[in-house]
Amino acid sequence: MTAGRHLALFATVVVLVVLGIAIVDVPLARWLKQYNETALRDVFGVITHVGVSTYYLITSFVLFVVFMALARRRAPRLRRAAYQALFVFSAIAAAVPVNLLKIAIGRARPRLLFREDLTGFYPFGLEYDYWSLPSGHAATIVALTMAFYFLWPRYRYLYLAVAVLVCASRVIITAHYFADVVAGAYVAFLGVLLARAIFVGRGLDVFAEPGAPPGAH
């Protein structure tokens, strides 16, 4: 991505986040609240768990260790698989800074809107209810699907669908505001690009070209 496109994307994200905070988030959350006891919330309540980072961090790291232990000079595919697993781990780990941003920004979650009619920002609060912006689930799923795209780009539309569904679930079940999800996704986007640049810079180029068949390099 060129510098111009990065700047354009950054500007778009800023506009969406500002508009979300100013005029979209609270009315949308209030409107969605009416579906809290419906099947819609139940379905997206299940989907949202796909964005929990713990599963992916543990699995990818274990796979890295196992593949490296099995790899030998005559098993380059296992070594490649090990570094692919490490890239997935690194991509998700690179999104972890959203947790620091949550604390520093201190945005009140939608539940406080419904419970106390409380909105706004309370920086460096230590309570979970004030860690709304950015969304950690959104960051995790965007990091995961971007990592998969760089490794196995053939299934790009499936990755996109999964990312959109999980991100949308955070808003639909009113765990987060729209702006929280946009910000989390963008932080993850930057983190994955950084992880990829580090891998390539170290000569660990395990990435496939867009449109290549699975396993191609």
N, C-alpha and C positions, 0 to 999 in steps of 0.2 A: 504494500500500500504506500502510495506516495505521500509526501509531507502535506500536500494540498488536500488530499482525501482525509488524512488524519485530522487536519484542522477543521474540515467541513463536518466530520463525524463528531468531533468534540463540541463544535458549536451547536449541532443538532441536539446532542445529549443535554447540553446546558439549557437550551430553550425548552426541551421537553420536561426537564426536572423543575425549572422555574414555573412553567405553566401548570405542571402537576401540583406543586405546592400552593400556587396562588389561586387556581380556580377549578382544578379537576379533582384532586384527591379526596377532599372531605365530602363533596356532593356524591361522588361515585361510591365511596365507602358507605354512606348513609343509604344509598339506593340498593347496594348489594346486601346490606344487613337484613333486608326483608326475606332473603333466601337462606338465611342461616339454618332453618329447620327443614330444608327441602332435600330431595335426592341430589340436586345439583351440588350442594355443599358436601354431601357425603362422597360423591364421586371425586370431586377435586380435593377433598380432604385426604383421599388415598393417593392421588397423583402427586400431591405436594411432597410426600415423603421421598419421592425420587430425587429430591434436591438436597438430601442430607449428605454432607461431605464425608462423614466418618466411614461409611461403607466403602467408598471409592478410594479413600486414602489407605485404608488397611489392605484392601484387596490388591490394589496396584503395587503397593510396597512388597507384599508377600510374594506376588508374582515375579517381581524384579529379583528378589532374593532367590527364589526357587529356580528361575531360569538361569541366573548367573551361576548357581551351584551346579546345574546340569550341563552348562555350556562347556565345550572343549574347543580346541583349535579346529577340530573337524565338524563342529556344530555351529556354524555362523548364524543359522536361522534362530537358534535358541538365544544367542547373544543379542541378535537384533531384537527379538521378542522381549528380552530383558530390558533393553534400553527404551523400547516402546512403552513398556509398563512404567518405567521410571519417568518418562515424559508425561504420561497421564498423571502420575503422582505429583510431579513438579508443577504441572499446569493448574491443578486444583489447589496445591499449596500456595501458589502465587496469588490466589484469590483470597487467601486468609486475611490480608490487611483490611478487608471490609469490616472485620470484627473490631479493629482499632478505630476505624472511621465511625462505626456505630457509636462507640463511647464518646469520641471527641465531638460528634455532631449532636447526639442526644435528642433525636426526634421522638416525640411521643407516638406510641403505636396506636392503631385504630381502636383497640380495646379500651384505651383511655378516653377516646372520643365518645364511645358508647356508654361507658361507665360513669365518667365524670365530666363529660363535655369538654375534655382537655385536649388541646392541640398545641403545636409549637415546638420549640427547641430548648433543651435543658442540658447544655454541654457537660460532659464528663460525669454524668449520672451513673451510678453503679447498679441500677435496677434494670432488669431485662425489658420492662415495659417502656423504657426510654431508648431502646436500641433499634429503632425502626429503619433508619436510613444509613447505609444502603442495605438491600436484602441479601442475606447470606445464602439462602436457597437459590436465588436467581444467579448469584455469582458462581455457585458450585455447578449448576447445570449448564451454564454457558461455558464455563471452563472445561467441563467434561466433554460436551459436544464439540467444542472447537478443537480440543485435543484429538478426538476421534476423527474429525474432518481432516486435520493435517496428516493423520496416519492412514486413514482409510476413506478417502474423499468420495468414493462411489456412492455412499449412502447419505450424502449431504442433506437430502430432503427429509429423511427420517430424523436425522439429528436436529434439524431446524424445527420439525414438528414437536419433538420431545421438549426442546428448550422453550418453545412458545407455550406449550401446555403447562409445564411446571411453573414458569414465570407467571402465567395468567392465574394459576391456582393460588398463588400467594395473595393476589388482589381479590379474587373471587371469594376466598374464605375469610377475607378481611384480616389477614395476619399482617399485611403490609399495604401501603399506599402504592399507587401507580408510579410515582416518582422514585420510590425506594427500589422498585424492581428495575427501572431504567438505569439508575445509578449503579446498582449491583452488577448488572449485566456489563456495563461499560468498564468497571474496574476489572472484572474477570477478563474481558477482551484484551485490555492492556497487559494483564498479568500473563496470559497465554502467549502473546506476541513476545514478551520478554523471555519467557521460558524457552520458546522456540529459537530465539536469537542466540541464547546461551548454548543450547545444544548444537546448533549449526557452527557456532564459533569454536566449540571444542571438538569439532569433527565428528559429532554424533548425529549425522544427517540420516535419520531413519524415516524420513517423511516421503510420502508418495506424491506424485503429481496429480492435480485435479483431473478426474476422469479416468485415472489408471485403475486397472483391475485390482482386487484385493491381493495384497502381498507383493505388488509390483513396486519397483524402486528404480 
